[in-house]
Amino acid sequence: MRMLSAKKMHAIHRAENPSSQLSLQTVYQAIKKGDLKAIKVGNRNLIAEENFNRWLMGEKNG
């Protein structure tokens, strides 16, 4: 299972999907609401790549 920071995951998504309207703030809000499962390590939120992709597809994974 590949775990990346929310910031890195967002950057990869934007690089792969330049027309995406997804903002980093939206990712952080989803984590805070519990819609996107993440693990807090220090000051970073680590997200499993599978969870991020499921969240993008509209599935809840909190």
CNS distance restraints for C-alpha pairs under 8 A (distance, minus, plus):
assign (resid   1 and name CA) (resid  48 and name CA) 6.50 0.50 0.50
assign (resid   1 and name CA) (resid  49 and name CA) 7.29 0.50 0.50
assign (resid   1 and name CA) (resid  50 and name CA) 7.78 0.50 0.50
assign (resid   2 and name CA) (resid  48 and name CA) 5.68 0.50 0.50
assign (resid   2 and name CA) (resid  49 and name CA) 5.74 0.50 0.50
assign (resid   3 and name CA) (resid  46 and name CA) 5.82 0.50 0.50
assign (resid   3 and name CA) (resid  47 and name CA) 5.30 0.50 0.50
assign (resid   3 and name CA) (resid  48 and name CA) 4.40 0.50 0.50
assign (resid   3 and name CA) (resid  49 and name CA) 6.10 0.50 0.50
assign (resid   4 and name CA) (resid   8 and name CA) 6.20 0.50 0.50
assign (resid   4 and name CA) (resid   9 and name CA) 5.93 0.50 0.50
assign (resid   4 and name CA) (resid  46 and name CA) 5.19 0.50 0.50
assign (resid   4 and name CA) (resid  47 and name CA) 5.49 0.50 0.50
assign (resid   4 and name CA) (resid  48 and name CA) 6.56 0.50 0.50
assign (resid   4 and name CA) (resid  49 and name CA) 7.15 0.50 0.50
assign (resid   5 and name CA) (resid   9 and name CA) 6.03 0.50 0.50
assign (resid   5 and name CA) (resid  44 and name CA) 6.10 0.50 0.50
assign (resid   5 and name CA) (resid  45 and name CA) 5.41 0.50 0.50
assign (resid   5 and name CA) (resid  46 and name CA) 4.36 0.50 0.50
assign (resid   5 and name CA) (resid  47 and name CA) 6.08 0.50 0.50
assign (resid   6 and name CA) (resid  10 and name CA) 6.05 0.50 0.50
assign (resid   6 and name CA) (resid  24 and name CA) 7.73 0.50 0.50
assign (resid   6 and name CA) (resid  27 and name CA) 7.11 0.50 0.50
assign (resid   6 and name CA) (resid  28 and name CA) 7.46 0.50 0.50
assign (resid   6 and name CA) (resid  44 and name CA) 7.44 0.50 0.50
assign (resid   6 and name CA) (resid  45 and name CA) 5.66 0.50 0.50
assign (resid   6 and name CA) (resid  46 and name CA) 6.03 0.50 0.50
assign (resid   6 and name CA) (resid  47 and name CA) 6.22 0.50 0.50
assign (resid   7 and name CA) (resid  11 and name CA) 6.22 0.50 0.50
assign (resid   7 and name CA) (resid  24 and name CA) 6.78 0.50 0.50
assign (resid   8 and name CA) (resid  12 and name CA) 6.20 0.50 0.50
assign (resid   9 and name CA) (resid  13 and name CA) 6.20 0.50 0.50
assign (resid   9 and name CA) (resid  47 and name CA) 7.69 0.50 0.50
assign (resid   9 and name CA) (resid  49 and name CA) 7.68 0.50 0.50
assign (resid   9 and name CA) (resid  52 and name CA) 7.95 0.50 0.50
assign (resid  10 and name CA) (resid  14 and name CA) 6.15 0.50 0.50
assign (resid  10 and name CA) (resid  23 and name CA) 7.70 0.50 0.50
assign (resid  10 and name CA) (resid  24 and name CA) 6.22 0.50 0.50
assign (resid  10 and name CA) (resid  27 and name CA) 7.66 0.50 0.50
assign (resid  11 and name CA) (resid  15 and name CA) 6.15 0.50 0.50
assign (resid  12 and name CA) (resid  16 and name CA) 6.18 0.50 0.50
assign (resid  13 and name CA) (resid  17 and name CA) 5.87 0.50 0.50
assign (resid  14 and name CA) (resid  18 and name CA) 5.19 0.50 0.50
assign (resid  14 and name CA) (resid  19 and name CA) 7.71 0.50 0.50
assign (resid  14 and name CA) (resid  20 and name CA) 6.42 0.50 0.50
assign (resid  14 and name CA) (resid  22 and name CA) 7.86 0.50 0.50
assign (resid  22 and name CA) (resid  26 and name CA) 6.68 0.50 0.50
assign (resid  22 and name CA) (resid  27 and name CA) 7.76 0.50 0.50
assign (resid  23 and name CA) (resid  27 and name CA) 6.71 0.50 0.50
assign (resid  24 and name CA) (resid  28 and name CA) 6.37 0.50 0.50
assign (resid  25 and name CA) (resid  29 and name CA) 6.11 0.50 0.50
assign (resid  26 and name CA) (resid  30 and name CA) 6.16 0.50 0.50
assign (resid  27 and name CA) (resid  31 and name CA) 6.39 0.50 0.50
assign (resid  27 and name CA) (resid  36 and name CA) 7.76 0.50 0.50
assign (resid  28 and name CA) (resid  32 and name CA) 6.23 0.50 0.50
assign (resid  29 and name CA) (resid  33 and name CA) 6.10 0.50 0.50
assign (resid  30 and name CA) (resid  34 and name CA) 6.08 0.50 0.50
assign (resid  30 and name CA) (resid  35 and name CA) 5.02 0.50 0.50
assign (resid  30 and name CA) (resid  36 and name CA) 5.30 0.50 0.50
assign (resid  31 and name CA) (resid  35 and name CA) 5.98 0.50 0.50
assign (resid  31 and name CA) (resid  36 and name CA) 4.73 0.50 0.50
assign (resid  31 and name CA) (resid  37 and name CA) 6.11 0.50 0.50
assign (resid  31 and name CA) (resid  38 and name CA) 6.41 0.50 0.50
assign (resid  34 and name CA) (resid  62 and name CA) 5.07 0.50 0.50
assign (resid  35 and name CA) (resid  55 and name CA) 7.42 0.50 0.50
assign (resid  35 and name CA) (resid  60 and name CA) 5.62 0.50 0.50
assign (resid  35 and name CA) (resid  61 and name CA) 6.12 0.50 0.50
assign (resid  35 and name CA) (resid  62 and name CA) 5.03 0.50 0.50
assign (resid  36 and name CA) (resid  51 and name CA) 6.94 0.50 0.50
assign (resid  36 and name CA) (resid  52 and name CA) 6.96 0.50 0.50
assign (resid  36 and name CA) (resid  55 and name CA) 6.25 0.50 0.50
assign (resid  36 and name CA) (resid  60 and name CA) 7.06 0.50 0.50
assign (resid  36 and name CA) (resid  61 and name CA) 5.84 0.50 0.50
assign (resid  36 and name CA) (resid  62 and name CA) 5.46 0.50 0.50
assign (resid  37 and name CA) (resid  47 and name CA) 6.71 0.50 0.50
assign (resid  37 and name CA) (resid  51 and name CA) 6.76 0.50 0.50
assign (resid  37 and name CA) (resid  61 and name CA) 6.05 0.50 0.50
assign (resid  37 and name CA) (resid  62 and name CA) 4.77 0.50 0.50
assign (resid  38 and name CA) (resid  45 and name CA) 5.78 0.50 0.50
assign (resid  38 and name CA) (resid  46 and name CA) 5.34 0.50 0.50
assign (resid  38 and name CA) (resid  47 and name CA) 4.71 0.50 0.50
assign (resid  38 and name CA) (resid  48 and name CA) 7.33 0.50 0.50
assign (resid  39 and name CA) (resid  45 and name CA) 5.51 0.50 0.50
assign (resid  39 and name CA) (resid  46 and name CA) 5.07 0.50 0.50
assign (resid  39 and name CA) (resid  47 and name CA) 6.60 0.50 0.50
assign (resid  40 and name CA) (resid  44 and name CA) 5.75 0.50 0.50
assign (resid  40 and name CA) (resid  45 and name CA) 4.59 0.50 0.50
assign (resid  40 and name CA) (resid  46 and name CA) 6.24 0.50 0.50
assign (resid  41 and name CA) (resid  45 and name CA) 6.26 0.50 0.50
assign (resid  41 and name CA) (resid  46 and name CA) 6.99 0.50 0.50
assign (resid  47 and name CA) (resid  51 and name CA) 6.82 0.50 0.50
assign (resid  47 and name CA) (resid  52 and name CA) 6.65 0.50 0.50
assign (resid  48 and name CA) (resid  52 and name CA) 6.41 0.50 0.50
assign (resid  49 and name CA) (resid  53 and name CA) 6.26 0.50 0.50
assign (resid  50 and name CA) (resid  54 and name CA) 6.14 0.50 0.50
assign (resid  51 and name CA) (resid  55 and name CA) 6.06 0.50 0.50
assign (resid  51 and name CA) (resid  61 and name CA) 6.47 0.50 0.50
assign (resid  52 and name CA) (resid  56 and name CA) 6.20 0.50 0.50
assign (resid  53 and name CA) (resid  57 and name CA) 6.35 0.50 0.50
assign (resid  54 and name CA) (resid  58 and name CA) 6.51 0.50 0.50
assign (resid  54 and name CA) (resid  59 and name CA) 5.40 0.50 0.50
assign (resid  54 and name CA) (resid  60 and name CA) 7.43 0.50 0.50
assign (resid  54 and name CA) (resid  61 and name CA) 7.27 0.50 0.50
assign (resid  55 and name CA) (resid  59 and name CA) 5.13 0.50 0.50
assign (resid  55 and name CA) (resid  60 and name CA) 6.10 0.50 0.50
assign (resid  55 and name CA) (resid  61 and name CA) 6.74 0.50 0.50
